[in-house]
């Protein structure tokens, strides 16, 4: 069953944009009669706008989650972007119904609340966490940046780069700035784009020249579009961290995009180091493993948490989901879930005070 949903502003009309809603399959139920979600409808809240990587991945997640929840509820998708994902996250924490019928598929929040918990009026640590999903990010640049760029290592030849982002203190923006600065690339950063679709359009128009996106939209839009056309080239992707070990991401292994530290070594002859790299690693070790977090509003029924965790656990073994993910995303997202997921998330949301101070000063300097 597929239906549309139209909603007016649910928070302040000036700052909340609601995406088109979509009902994603409610089949005949053979679940136990006491299934928590039987006869209900779930709204999956995506805290970024339509067409971006968070939206693309979130809709694949929602489509198949609907089949796997005991009770076979219908699932609708609602986009609520703004403030680098904080508008939607704040709505989930402050306004959303607490009866289990609204679930957040939240992108980029873990780093921001770990670095500055005051960004949300509701303590993020009080959200019941369902799952988290690690991901990399691909960074790309226009080829017409003077003197002209043909391959990834040419980025250090750039005379000046204008990069774009979604919020000065977001992990996306900080990793763009830090990555360029560590390589010594002169740049100016603009942090006023509402979502990736707007930033990508700005890059196509030449308003900015450098941006980053996670694999869903990079693969489906950027790689098959402006990269294929020759307007842009990929420069690097973020490493995964296995303890202290830096690894290339399997999510983009087939695209032959260099991982950041190897690009740095190819250009300079050595691996990155120093205070800026320490900041880069700190941000990446939080934002990377928990780029996307699935959560309920504080106070949601434990039965809802248990039912959703059980459904997410079924995703990894669900052939329809894996096939659809490969077609839509080019990889299969690995959502970690289970009874310990809340503890893992809470332990990850920690930044050393001295590093928090260093990054706060770095944000201030970049805002001048």
Secondary structure, DSSP 4 states (H G I P E B T S, - for coil): ---EE----SS-TTT-EEPPEEEE------S-TT-TTTT-EEEEEESS-TTSHHHHHHHHHHHHHHHHSTT--EEEEEEEE-GGGHHHHHHHHHTS-SSSSEEEEEESHHHHHHH-GGGSSS-GGGSEEEEEE----EEEEETTSTT---SGGGGGG-S-EEEE-S-TTSHHHHHHHHHHHHTT--EEEE---SSHHHHHHHHHHTS-SEEEE-HHHIIIIIIIIIIHHTSEEEEEEPPEEETTEEE--GGGGGGTPPBHHHHHHHHHSS---SHHHHHHHHHHHHHTTTSEEEEEPTT--HHHHHHHHHHHHHHTT-HHHHHHHHHHHSS---EEESTTHHHHHHHHS---HHHHHHHHHHHHHHT-
